[in-house]
Amino acid sequence: MFLRGSINLLKNLSKSQINIRNNQQLLSQFIKFNFCVNDKQSHQHQHQHVHVHTKDCNHDHDHDHDHHHGHNHIHEHEHGKEHETSDFNKQQEINPQDQQIMQTTEEYTKALQFYSQGKYRISHEFFRRTIESIKKSGQQGSSDHICVLKKMVSNQIQLRRYQEAENTIEEIIEILQKKSTTDSLIYKEYNNLFLHCLKYNLNKAIILGKALLSEKEKKNIPAAYQKIFTFNLGTAYLLRGNFIDAKQRLRECIMQDPNPLLRGYALNNLAVACWWHKHPNLRDLIDFDEIEDSHSVHSKKEQPIYSFQQIDADFDNVIPLFKKAIWYIENVDQVKELQQRIQYKQLLESEKIIPSDLKKFDPNTSMILTKQECGIPLLNIQEFIFHTSPQKRFEATFWFKYALRFFETVDPNNIERCLITLGVFCTNYNDVEKAEGLFKQALEMIGENDNYNKILCLQMYGSLLQRIPNRETEGDQLMAQAHKIAEVLPFWFRKLNYVIIPKLDLS
């Protein structure tokens, strides 16, 4: 059985450091659109139609060519610099089990205290001492031990000790296997390992997914987790640039009738795969020396499998897929109020790119979306139009305004991508003061979280200052800071803005 032997297999995978180029491309596609956020042409614009293509191609096998390249594992920060990540909250709730452990060891109380204060190096040491205390008391492998290990995973990620976090999740799995725990609990932890590797060890994520979904192992997995693992594997292929297998696996997940939220996630990621398969706008940002199995639209390998006509049909279906993703994330089918359902339908099911009644969907007066997960497909719609149809600036304006208002009202903590885009627009119109204010605000919100939004913002801001007399040095410093962060992030990190990856469940 795969479960018993998987950990040793996975631990033997190569874990070489990654080295990516400095990306000096400054979203030129945004800048050259002469895009005006306050466009006044709404009543004169002729709306374009997008038709839904329902034919999907299914394949019996995955056609990836993984060579487990060493560059597919993220380099860790050894200096222990503290940072924030959206997967975890500093102020974790104290549950009854925490209280029980706190009564038996003072170290655990201190660990939680320092963790809540953001002092992760100190809390890490106290979590370690707590685990040692549990082992000495003969409670190794107990529920208390697992509880502390899960807190340790959160702490290790905060410290950017990604490999240590991966090893700790594997340790949890091994403990549960020895305890003959129910399959659902074991596969829950396998899902945590899978999700962690999607961000920090992509080759391992693909190997893990293929092993979990092998014919031998699949029959042992509960149906709910089969759907989740199929989604995860499709997402891994998407991040790797294997669009054919990404589409096949994500469609397979959708055909398995998952719950509405997972279906929405799969539809968003499928839309991204259909977008990038024909128009891989991020491909020019990737170092191809680091990707051995990347598929090109012009590759001869693809021609017998996926025709240009199929690629075009998928591409034409991108916006409808993003809209369907929002529909299922909002779980509109369960909305009981008739008028509210009609509004959702007019916004999301129209064949037109934007609703016919723009006044009714003015984001300043009407915001019907409520789920935070809708933010990614919303931003994807407007960026898809920016990249692929610059002549449709009015449609792009509508969706950008709608996304901006959505983040202001529903998810203000993650508005930085909108602020960066606004900063680029202001830069394009030589409004330096507003652009600088927006870039500063975005950086303040991102804080110590080293992600692609931070790299992008530093580059945009640095490029702006490099063109201002007497501020060139400031601009150079910002560009150098962006380069330093980029050096330790893997090539797929820039793609994470567009895909939906659920958070780890460390409860």
C-alpha positions in Angstrom: 0.0 0.0 0.0 1.4 3.4 -1.0 0.6 5.1 2.3 3.1 3.0 4.2 6.0 3.5 1.9 5.4 7.0 0.6 7.3 9.1 3.1 10.6 7.4 2.5 10.1 7.7 -1.2 9.3 11.4 -1.0 12.1 12.2 1.3 14.6 11.0 -1.3 13.5 13.5 -3.9 16.1 16.1 -4.8 15.9 19.3 -2.9 18.3 21.6 -4.8 18.1 25.3 -4.5 16.4 27.4 -7.2 17.9 30.3 -9.0 15.7 32.5 -11.1 16.4 35.5 -13.2 15.7 39.0 -12.2 12.5 40.1 -14.0 12.9 43.6 -15.4 9.7 43.5 -17.4 7.4 46.1 -15.9 4.0 45.1 -17.0 4.5 46.8 -20.3 1.3 45.3 -21.5 -0.7 47.3 -18.9 1.2 50.5 -19.5 0.8 50.6 -23.3 -3.0 50.3 -23.2 -3.6 54.0 -22.5 -6.2 52.7 -20.1 -8.3 55.2 -18.2 -10.0 54.1 -15.0 -12.6 56.8 -15.2 -13.7 56.0 -18.8 -16.8 57.9 -19.8 -17.8 55.9 -22.9 -20.2 53.6 -21.1 -23.4 54.6 -23.1 -21.8 54.5 -26.5 -19.9 51.2 -26.3 -21.0 48.2 -28.3 -20.8 45.1 -26.1 -18.8 42.1 -27.4 -20.2 38.6 -27.2 -18.5 35.6 -25.8 -20.0 32.2 -26.6 -19.7 29.3 -24.2 -18.0 26.2 -25.7 -19.1 23.1 -23.9 -17.0 20.4 -25.7 -14.2 19.3 -23.5 -11.5 16.8 -24.5 -10.7 14.1 -22.0 -7.5 11.9 -22.0 -6.9 8.6 -20.4 -3.4 9.3 -19.2 -1.2 12.1 -18.0 1.2 13.2 -20.7 3.7 15.0 -18.5 7.5 14.4 -18.8 8.7 15.0 -15.3 12.4 14.6 -14.7 12.2 15.8 -11.1 14.5 18.6 -11.8 16.3 20.0 -8.8 15.2 23.6 -9.5 11.6 22.7 -8.6 12.2 23.0 -4.8 12.2 26.4 -3.1 15.3 27.7 -1.4 14.8 28.3 2.3 15.8 31.3 4.3 18.2 30.1 7.0 18.6 33.4 8.8 15.2 33.0 10.4 13.7 36.4 9.4 10.2 36.6 10.4 7.4 37.1 7.9 3.6 37.0 7.5 1.7 34.5 5.4 -2.0 34.6 4.6 -2.4 30.9 5.5 -2.1 31.5 9.2 -3.2 34.0 11.7 -1.0 35.2 14.5 -4.0 35.2 16.9 -4.8 31.5 16.8 -7.7 30.5 18.9 -6.9 28.6 22.1 -8.9 25.3 21.9 -9.6 22.9 24.8 -6.7 20.7 23.8 -4.4 23.7 23.9 -5.6 24.5 27.4 -5.0 20.9 28.4 -1.4 21.0 27.1 -0.8 24.4 28.8 -1.7 22.8 32.1 1.0 20.2 31.8 3.9 22.3 30.4 4.7 25.9 30.8 6.7 25.8 27.6 3.6 25.5 25.5 2.0 28.6 27.1 5.1 30.6 26.3 5.2 29.2 22.7 1.6 30.3 22.0 2.3 33.7 23.6 5.4 34.4 21.5 3.7 33.1 18.4 0.7 35.5 18.9 3.2 38.3 19.2 4.9 37.4 15.9 8.2 36.4 17.7 8.5 33.2 15.7 12.1 32.3 16.4 11.4 32.3 20.1 8.1 30.5 19.8 9.8 27.9 17.6 12.2 27.1 20.4 9.3 26.7 23.0 7.3 24.5 20.6 10.4 22.3 20.3 10.8 22.1 24.1 7.1 21.2 24.4 7.5 18.3 22.0 10.6 17.1 23.9 8.6 17.3 27.2 5.7 15.3 25.6 8.2 12.6 24.4 9.9 12.4 27.8 6.5 11.9 29.5 5.8 8.9 27.3 3.1 10.7 25.2 4.9 10.4 21.9 2.3 10.0 19.1 -0.5 11.2 21.3 -3.2 13.7 20.2 -1.3 16.3 22.3 1.9 15.5 20.3 0.0 15.9 17.0 -1.6 19.2 18.2 1.8 20.7 18.9 3.3 19.5 15.7 0.6 21.2 13.8 1.4 24.5 15.6 5.0 23.8 14.7 4.2 23.6 11.0 2.5 27.1 11.2 5.6 28.5 13.0 8.1 26.9 10.5 6.3 28.5 7.6 6.3 31.8 9.3 10.1 31.4 9.5 10.3 30.3 5.8 11.6 27.0 6.9 9.6 25.3 4.2 11.5 22.0 4.2 11.2 21.7 7.9 7.4 22.3 7.7 7.2 19.6 5.0 9.1 17.1 7.2 6.8 17.9 10.2 3.7 17.2 8.1 5.2 13.9 7.1 5.9 13.2 10.7 2.3 13.8 11.5 1.3 11.3 8.8 3.6 8.7 10.1 2.2 9.0 13.6 -1.3 8.6 12.3 -0.4 5.6 10.2 1.1 3.8 13.2 -2.0 4.6 15.3 -4.2 3.0 12.6 -6.2 6.2 12.5 -9.3 6.4 10.2 -8.5 7.0 6.5 -10.2 10.4 6.5 -7.7 11.8 9.1 -4.7 10.3 7.3 -5.8 11.7 3.9 -6.5 15.1 5.5 -2.8 15.3 6.4 -1.8 14.0 3.0 -3.9 16.9 1.6 -2.0 19.3 3.8 1.3 17.9 2.5 0.0 18.2 -1.1 -1.1 21.8 -0.6 2.2 22.7 1.0 4.2 21.2 -1.8 2.1 23.0 -4.4 3.6 26.2 -3.1 7.1 25.1 -2.1 8.1 21.8 -3.8 6.2 21.5 -7.1 7.9 18.3 -8.3 7.1 16.5 -5.1 3.5 17.7 -5.4 3.2 16.1 -8.9 4.8 12.8 -7.7 2.6 12.7 -4.6 -0.5 13.4 -6.7 0.2 10.7 -9.3 1.0 8.2 -6.5 -2.2 9.0 -4.6 -4.3 8.7 -7.7 -2.7 5.5 -9.0 -5.0 2.6 -9.6 -3.6 0.7 -6.7 -4.0 3.5 -4.2 -7.1 5.3 -5.5 -9.4 2.5 -4.4 -8.4 3.1 -0.8 -9.1 6.8 -0.8 -12.5 8.2 0.3 -14.4 9.8 -2.7 -14.2 13.3 -1.2 -10.4 13.2 -1.1 -10.2 11.7 -4.6 -11.8 14.8 -5.9 -9.5 17.1 -3.9 -6.4 15.2 -5.0 -7.5 15.3 -8.6 -7.9 19.1 -8.3 -4.5 19.4 -6.6 -2.8 17.4 -9.3 -4.4 19.5 -12.0 -3.3 22.7 -10.3 0.3 21.3 -9.9 0.4 20.6 -13.7 -0.9 24.1 -14.3 1.8 25.7 -12.2 4.4 23.5 -14.0 3.2 24.7 -17.4 1.8 21.3 -18.5 -1.5 22.7 -19.7 -2.8 19.5 -21.4 -2.7 17.4 -18.2 -3.8 20.4 -16.1 -7.0 20.7 -18.2 -7.6 16.9 -18.1 -7.3 16.6 -14.4 -9.3 19.8 -13.6 -12.1 18.6 -15.9 -12.0 15.2 -14.3 -12.4 16.9 -10.9 -15.5 18.8 -12.2 -17.0 15.7 -13.7 -16.7 14.0 -10.3 -19.4 16.3 -9.0 -17.5 18.0 -6.2 -19.0 20.4 -3.6 -19.8 23.9 -5.0 -16.7 25.5 -3.5 -14.2 22.9 -4.9 -16.0 23.1 -8.3 -15.6 26.9 -8.3 -11.9 26.5 -7.5 -11.5 23.9 -10.3 -13.3 26.2 -12.8 -11.1 29.1 -12.0 -7.9 27.1 -12.4 -9.2 25.5 -15.6 -9.9 28.9 -17.0 -6.3 29.9 -16.3 -5.1 26.8 -18.0 -7.2 27.6 -21.1 -5.9 31.1 -21.1 -2.2 30.3 -20.7 -2.3 27.4 -23.2 -2.9 29.8 -26.0 -1.7 33.1 -24.6 1.0 32.3 -22.0 1.6 35.8 -20.9 3.7 34.7 -18.0 5.9 32.4 -20.1 8.3 35.2 -21.0 8.9 35.7 -17.2 10.1 32.1 -16.8 13.6 30.7 -17.1 13.2 27.7 -19.4 16.4 26.2 -18.2 14.5 25.4 -15.0 11.5 23.6 -16.7 12.2 20.4 -18.5 8.7 19.4 -19.2 7.1 22.7 -20.2 4.8 22.4 -23.2 4.8 25.0 -25.9 1.8 25.7 -28.1 4.0 25.0 -31.0 5.5 21.8 -29.7 5.3 18.8 -32.0 4.5 16.6 -29.0 1.1 18.3 -28.5 -0.2 18.1 -32.1 -1.5 14.5 -31.9 -3.1 15.2 -28.5 -4.4 18.7 -28.6 -5.2 20.5 -31.8 -5.0 24.3 -32.4 -8.7 24.2 -32.8 -9.2 22.8 -29.4 -6.8 25.3 -27.9 -8.8 28.1 -29.6 -12.1 26.8 -28.4 -10.8 26.6 -24.8 -9.4 30.1 -25.1 -12.8 31.5 -26.2 -14.4 29.9 -23.1 -12.1 31.6 -20.5 -14.3 34.4 -19.4 -17.4 32.1 -19.1 -15.3 29.7 -17.0 -14.2 32.5 -14.7 -17.9 33.6 -14.3 -18.9 30.0 -13.5 -16.2 29.8 -10.9 -17.7 32.9 -9.2 -21.2 31.4 -9.5 -20.2 28.2 -7.7 -18.0 29.9 -5.1 -21.0 32.0 -4.2 -23.1 28.8 -4.3 -25.8 30.7 -6.2 -27.9 27.5 -6.7 -28.7 27.6 -3.0 -29.8 31.3 -3.0 -33.5 31.3 -2.1 -34.4 34.9 -2.8 -35.5 35.1 -6.5 -34.4 38.7 -7.2 -31.0 38.0 -5.8 -30.6 34.9 -8.0 -31.7 37.0 -11.0 -29.0 39.5 -10.2 -26.3 36.8 -10.1 -27.5 35.4 -13.4 -27.4 38.8 -15.1 -23.9 39.5 -13.8 -22.4 36.0 -14.4 -24.5 34.1 -17.0 -24.8 36.6 -19.7 -23.1 35.8 -23.0 -21.8 39.4 -23.0 -18.5 40.2 -21.3 -20.3 42.7 -19.1 -23.9 43.1 -18.0 -26.3 44.9 -20.3 -27.7 47.1 -17.5 -24.5 48.7 -16.2 -26.4 51.1 -13.9 -27.8 48.2 -12.1 -24.3 46.8 -11.4 -22.5 50.0 -10.6 -20.0 48.7 -8.0 -20.4 51.9 -6.0 -24.0 51.2 -5.3 -24.4 47.4 -5.8 -22.1 44.6 -4.7 -23.8 41.2 -4.6 -20.6 39.1 -4.2 -19.8 38.1 -0.6 -17.3 35.3 -0.6 -13.6 36.3 -0.3 -12.5 33.5 -2.7 -14.3 35.4 -5.6 -11.5 37.9 -5.6 -9.1 35.8 -7.7 -11.5 35.0 -10.6 -12.7 38.6 -10.5 -9.2 39.9 -11.0 -8.4 37.2 -13.5 -11.3 38.4 -15.8 -10.0 42.0 -15.9 -6.4 40.9 -16.4 -7.4 38.4 -19.1 -9.0 41.3 -21.0 -6.0 43.5 -20.5 -3.6 41.0 -21.8 -5.5 39.5 -24.7 -7.9 42.2 -25.9 -6.5 45.7 -25.3 -9.1 47.2 -27.6 -11.8 46.2 -25.1 -10.8 48.7 -22.6 -14.3 49.5 -21.5 -15.0 45.9 -20.5 -11.7 45.8 -18.7 -12.6 49.0 -16.9 -15.9 47.6 -15.7 -14.4 44.5 -14.2 -11.5 46.3 -12.7 -13.8 48.8 -10.9 -16.0 45.9 -9.8 -13.0 44.0 -8.4 -11.7 47.1 -6.7 -15.0 47.7 -5.0 -15.2 44.0 -4.1 -11.9 44.1 -2.3 -12.8 47.4 -0.5 -16.0 45.9 0.9 -15.4 42.2 1.1 -11.7 41.5 1.4 -9.8 44.7 2.2 -6.8 42.8 3.5 -5.9 41.5 0.1 -6.5 44.6 -2.0 -2.8 45.1 -2.9 -3.0 43.7 -6.4 -5.7 46.3 -7.2 -3.6 49.1 -5.7 -0.5 48.1 -7.7 -2.6 48.1 -10.9 -4.0 51.5 -10.1 -0.4 52.7 -9.4 0.6 51.5 -12.9 -2.3 53.4 -14.4 -1.3 56.6 -12.6 2.3 56.1 -13.7 1.2 55.8 -17.3 -0.7 59.2 -16.9 2.3 60.8 -15.2 0.5 61.3 -11.9 3.6 60.6 -9.9 2.2 61.6 -6.5 -0.8 59.3 -6.7 1.2 56.4 -8.1 3.8 56.7 -5.3 1.1 56.8 -2.7 -0.6 53.7 -4.1 2.7 51.8 -4.3 3.6 52.8 -0.7 0.1 51.7 0.5 0.4 48.3 -1.2 3.9 47.7 0.3 2.6 48.6 3.7 -0.2 46.1 3.4 2.1 43.3 2.1 4.5 43.9 5.0 7.1 41.2 5.4 5.3 38.7 3.2 7.7 37.9 0.4 5.4 37.2 -2.6 5.1 38.1 -6.2 2.9 41.1 -5.5 5.7 42.5 -3.4 8.3 42.0 -6.2 6.0 43.5 -8.8 5.2 46.6 -6.6 8.9 47.1 -5.8 9.7 47.0 -9.5 6.9 49.3 -10.5 7.8 51.8 -7.7 11.5 51.5 -8.5 11.0 52.1 -12.2 8.9 55.2 -11.4 11.6 56.7 -9.1 14.4 55.9 -11.6 12.8 58.3 -14.0 12.6 61.2 -11.5 15.6 63.5 -11.1 17.5 63.1 -7.8 15.5 60.0 -6.9 17.3 57.5 -9.1 19.2 56.0 -6.2 16.0 55.3 -4.3 14.6 53.6 -7.4 17.8 51.4 -7.8 17.5 50.3 -4.2 13.9 49.2 -4.7 14.8 47.3 -7.8 17.7 45.6 -5.9 15.2 44.7 -3.1 12.9 43.1 -5.7 15.7 41.2 -7.2 16.8 39.9 -3.8 13.3 38.5 -3.0 13.0 37.0 -6.5 16.2 35.0 -6.1 14.6 32.9 -3.4 11.2 32.3 -4.9 10.6 29.5 -7.4 9.6 30.1 -11.0 5.9 29.2 -10.3 5.5 31.7 -7.5 4.4 34.5 -9.9 1.6 32.2 -11.1 0.1 31.8 -7.6 -1.8 35.2 -8.0 -4.0 33.6 -10.6 -4.8 30.2 -9.2 -6.8 29.2 -6.2 -5.0 26.9 -3.7 -6.9 26.2 -0.5 -5.3 26.9 2.9 -3.8 24.2 5.0 -6.2 22.7 7.6 -4.1 22.6 10.7 -7.1 22.4 13.1 
